[in-house]
């Protein structure tokens, strides 16, 4: 077995792990820092399967980590993209209200944006039509700061910068065991035994498993929610100029099916949110015995089903029937037809759920004497990656006396 030593190890090569490793190496260049991941390349999972939206921070509770990280993250992401010649298009977002209830909710969102220091413009029905001729609604909330980018490219660039500073990678190495004592943490990948003084874990879909691997008591489990996307036919690439979002139901954790102009010129539709039967299930049919067995044995899973039964049933129905999915889009863009929806890769959201069935809406962190764990990094985690990296670097410096 190959034995390695490093001052600090970061587990996870998605955008959060890459941002954290880079920030630690920038702040503490004297440290040897090693990134470990079971995949051969970075941004393989959540980072590489999202809508590419740089969120402005519209929805988040003022004073929460989400609100702070998202707003600062949007500015840092823009700066990073400009410095590294990565596509960044500030196309803005329109939250479209299609009935009176949504108009009321739109006003509440405008107030929340005001509290979070985000500029918005309320549009009338006529003003909405002037901006987007194919979009129908009673009004809309325009959020100019929202943008689109290429998060996998950002992650690859961060990893390259990390390596240029002397950081090292151990990719294609799945962790099978972690043991911690008062002096060090030993990580076994089957072929490698890595010894380190400090560990930071940004494992996304596997966050709970690595926490439990270290014997940490935790009252949550990662439940995968599958987000299914479509791509519009090429002749509709100019159907909208802005991101088009529905007004979300404040009682639900997901934002609804939206239209997203991508940096490559295409337009995606989605995502929905259906229960996933495989944590890394991106193909059409997905089922993993271990993943399902863990879910079924977790009390919080059954409580989530009970608390969201009607919503879950509707999500599943619209997933199976294209007509149901299409109605969500036609609600604000009626000209789109079923034949316009082309296949596009799905994504998986790693949602932390507590044993009482509560969804964890904000970032969740756990720690041991020699480790820090990102246990829940929900949307807008990609937008917020750099502030998360700053937070973890500062926390590591204090905790591990770097």
Protein Blocks (a to p, Z undefined) as FASTA:
>chain_A
ZZdddfbdcehjbfklmmmmmmmmmmmmmbccddddfbfbehklmmmmcghiacehlmpc
ghiaklmmmmmmmmmmmmmmmmnopacddebpadddfbfklmmmmmmmmmmmmmnopacd
dddfklmmmmmmmbgcfbdcddfkbccddfklmmmmmmmmmmmnopacdehiacfbdcdd
fkbccddehjaccddfbdcddehjmmmmmmmmnopacfbdcdddddddddddfklmmmpm
bdcdddddfkbcbebjaddddfkopacedddddddfbfklcbfbdcdfklmmmmmmpmkl
mmmmmmmmmmmmmmmmmmmmmklmmmmmmmmmmmbcfklpccdddddddddddfkopacf
bdcddddfkbccdfbdcdffklmmmmmmmmmmmmmmmmnoZZ
